[in-house]
Amino acid sequence: MTGDILTDTFGRKHNYLRISLTERCNLRCTYCMPAEGIQLSPKDHIMTYEEIYTIAKEFVDRGVTKIRLTGGEPLVRKDAALIMEKLASLPVSLTLTTNGVIVDKFIDHFKKCGIKTLNVSLDSLNAQKNKDITRRSYFEKVYQNILLLVKEGFYVKVNCVLMKGFNDNEIIDFVTITKDLPIQVRFIEFMPFDGNRWNMDKLVSLEEVLSQVNSNFKAENIIKLKDAVNDTTKSYQIKNHKGTFAIISSVTNPFCDGCNRIRLTANGQIKNCLFSSKESDLLTPLREGKPIHTIIQQAIKSKLKIRNGMDTLDKFKESDAHLNNRSMITIGG
């Protein structure tokens, strides 16, 4: 089969599929979901593990080489282990993004499925602040699980969503832990989604992160690493540190030119851009026994060049552009 249906009108080849396994989570992070919670999709609207595999195989047959499992929290799904095992049978690089609360229960299964890299969310190194943002008291468990993953030989990327006045004073603390830990800390700009009360005043830009780093480390010790074509990050390393740090600047410095990602929500919808409110239903035609490759192709071909058409920062600031998008928890990162 040809992979041409995964190439958009700007020549971007989408070989990276992100699959949300569930809308449920054992945390309640403020930037991810509204305080009052969300209306979950009915259970029969959520993809079964067989449907996840069938859709994933369609993408892999068309050229996808990497699959990331997301949520919600993917590991709270009861058949998460089975789904990983099924997807591991496909010729892809398999990984996942998790909040780290229960990863210790899956160490052996990760190894069995060939998972070598995990992204773990941790937005503060302070237990109370971590509780404030997640609305749960799991800091110590998550931090110990990060150490466990490192000990067990996994490469860990720690995702930290920065918010001004909340955790931007911890940037150097996070960079400092890369001295002895062979991890990558990834600072993520606060992005707007339904119900997370986003505004530009809360955003900590790439420039602000680098300004703090430059003020605390000598210039000759700050090493700019080479980023791959499809990387979302600008990566750096402090000389003699075992780990690295990176910045994901979706708002102030978007990386749309090299985007190779397509998202599949837990209820079987394709989102061709994180910021797009438009979706394409794969689950209904799949259940009706109809082919889904034409829907995939149409979704890819309709992808806009930059942030769903918000090609300037002024357009991005207009809140109306984000009101119809999902909460992050129901998109899947």
N, C-alpha and C positions, 0 to 999 in steps of 0.2 A: 504493500500500500504506500501511496505517496504521502509525504508530510505537508504537502502544499496547502492544505486547508487550515494549517496552523500559522501561516504567514500572512500578516496584515498588509494593508495597502502602503505602508511605509517601510516594508521589507523586514519587519521584526518577526523573527521565528519564535513561536511560543512553545518551548520544550520543557516548561516547568509548570506542573499542575499542583495547586494547593487545594486540598480537600478538607472541608470542615466535617468532622464526624458527628458533632452534636452542638446544639445551642445551649446546652447546660454547662454549668461551671460550679466548682466548689469555692470560688472566690467571687467578690462583687466589686471589681476594680472600677474606680470612679470614671476613668477615661474610656472604659470599655462598655459600660452599660449605665442606664439611668438608676438613680437611687431607689426608685419604686419598682425596679425590675423590668422585665420585658414579657410580652405575650409570646409564649413558646408556640411553635408550630405544632399542630396535632400530631400524635405519634405516627399515624398512618401516612403523614406527609413527609416523614423523614426517610431517607434512603436506607434500605436494608443492606447488610454486608454484601449480599450477592449483587445488588444494584450498584453499590460503590465499585465493586470489582469489575462489573461489566462496563461501566462508564469509563473507569480508569484504563481498562484494556483497550477501549476504543481510542483513547488519547495516545496510549503507548504505541499502538499499531500505526498511528498517524505521525509519530515523531517525538512524543514526550519522553524525556530521559531522566527526569527527576520528579519525585512526588513528595510533598510535605503534608503531613497530617496536622490539622489545627482544630480549633473549636470556637467557642466555648473551651472547655478543657477536654481534649480528646481522650484522655485516659479514664475519665469517669464513665465513658460509654461501656456497658457491660461486655460487649463483644469486641472491644478495642484490640485485644490480643489476637483474636481470630482475623480481624481485618488486616492487621499488620502482617500476619502470616500469609494471607491470600495475596496481598500486594507485593510481598517480598518474592513471590514466585514470578513476578514480571521482571523483565530486564531493565530495571530502573535503579537509581540511587534513591533510597527511602530514608526519610528523616521526619522529625516532628517538632512542633512548638508546644511547650507545656509550661504550666505555672510551677512545676516542680514539687508539688505537695505530695504526690504519691508515686513518683518515679522509682523509688527504691523497690517497689513491688514488681517492677517490670525489667530490672537489669538483665536477667538471664534471657528474657524474651527479646529485648533489644538486640542482644548479641546473636541470638538464633536467627533473627530476621535481617542481620547484616547492617543494622543501624549503627553508624559510627559517630554521628554528629547530632546534637540536640540543642535547640534554642530554649533557654529557661528565662522566664520573666522575673525580674527582681528590681523594683523601682526605688528602693532605699536600703541602706545598710544599717538603718536605725529601726529597731523593732517596733517602736510606737508609731513612727511615721509609716512604716510598712503596713501596720494595722489600719491606720487612718485611710490609706489609699485602697487597700484590698477589702476593708471592712471585715477582716478575719485575722486571727492571731497565729500565723503560720511561719513567721520569719525564720525562726531557728530551724524548723524542719526543712524549709526550702534551702537555706544556706548549707546545712549539713548534707542535703541531697546533692547539691552542686559539688561539694567536696567528694562525695561518694562517686559521682559520675566521673570526675577527674581521676580518682584513684582506680576506677575500673577500666580506664583507658579510653573513655569517650572524649571527644572534643566538644567543649561546651561554649556556646555563645550566650552571654547574659544580656537580655534585652531590658533596657532602662528607658522608660518614657520620661522625658524631662519636662517639668512644669515650673515656671518662674515663681519664686517665693515659696516653693515647697521642697524640691530636692535639687535645685541647681547649685546649692552650696555643698553638694556631695560629689560633684564631678571629679575633683582631685582625689577624693577618697576611693572612688571607683577605679580611677587610673592607677592608684597606688597598689590596689590588690593584684594588679597584673604583674607586679614585681616577682611574686613567688608562685602565682597560679598561672598555668599555661592555658588561659581562657581568653576569649575576646569579649570585652565589654562593648556593647553597642548602644550609643546614645541616640534615642529616637525623638524627633520633633513631635510635639503634641499635635495630633491631627483631628479635624472636626468630623464627628459622627453623631447620629441621632441621640439626643439626650445627654451628651457629655459636657454641655455648657462650654464649648470651645470659644476662645477668642484669641486674637493675636497677642494680647498682653501677656498671656500665659506661656507663649512660645519661647523656647530657648534655641536660638539659631546655631547653625554650624560655626559661624564666626564667633559667637559668644563662648562656645565650648573651647574653641582653639585659643581664644584670648586668655581664658583661665589657665589652659595648659601652658601657654607661652609665658605666663606670669609666674608659674611654679616650677618650670623645668628649663634648663639651659637649651638654647636653640639648637646647639650641636648635638644634643641628646634626644631630640624629637625627630624620629625617622618617619618620613612619608612612605608607606608601602604601596606597591603596585596593585591597582584594582583591576579585576577582570572586566571584560566588556559588559557583562550583564549584572555586575555587582550593584547593589543598592547603597553600598557603603563607601565612605571615604575612610581608608584605614591607616592607622598610625601605630608606632611602637616607641616606647621609651627605651633608650639604649640599655642593654643588659637586663631588661625585663623579660621574663619567660612568656608573658602574654602580650596581647595587643589591645588597642581600643579603636573604635570606629564610630562614625556619625552617619545616621540615616536622615537626610534633610529633605523629606518629601515636600515640604512647604516652601522653604526658601531657596532650595537648590535641587529641583526635581531631576530624576534620573530616567525620564520617560524614553529617551532615545534608545536606551539599551534594554527596555523592558521585554522580558521573555515569559511573563507570568500570566496564568489564567486561573481564575478561582471558581471552585465548585462549592456551593453552600450545602449545608446539611439537608436541606429540602430540595436538592437537585436542580438548583438554578446556576447558570453560568453568569459570572460578573467579569466583564473584560477589562475592567479597571476598578481599583479600590475605591475611587471616588465617583463611580458611575451609579446612578440610581436605577438604570435600566438593567433588566435581567432577561435571560433566555432560559426557558423551561426545558430541561432534558428529561426529567423524571416522568412526566405525563406521557409523552410519546414513547418512551422506553417501555412503560407499563402497558401501552396499547400495541406493542410489538412493531412500532414504526422505527425506521432508521433515524439516527440522531446526528449523523455526520454533517448533514446540510445545515442543521441548526448551529452546530459548532462553527462551521465555516462562516455563516452569516454573522455570528457574534464576533468572531475575530476580524472579519472584514469591516465591521462597523466601528471598530475601536478608533478613537480619536488620537491625535498626535501627542497631546500633552494634557494630563490630568482631566480627562473627560471634557476637554474644551476650555478649561480654566487655565489659559496659557499665560496669564499675567498674575502677579501677586494681588493686584487690585480686584480682579475677578474672583480670585480665591477667597478674598476677605468677605465677599458678599454672602452673608449667611444663608440666603434663600437657596443658594446652589447646593447646600448640604442638607436641607431639611427633609428631603424625600429619600435620603440614603438610609440604610439600616444602621442599627447600633453595631459597634464593632464585634460584639459577641456573636451576632448572627451572620457576620460576613466570614469570619475565619481568618483574620490576619492577612 
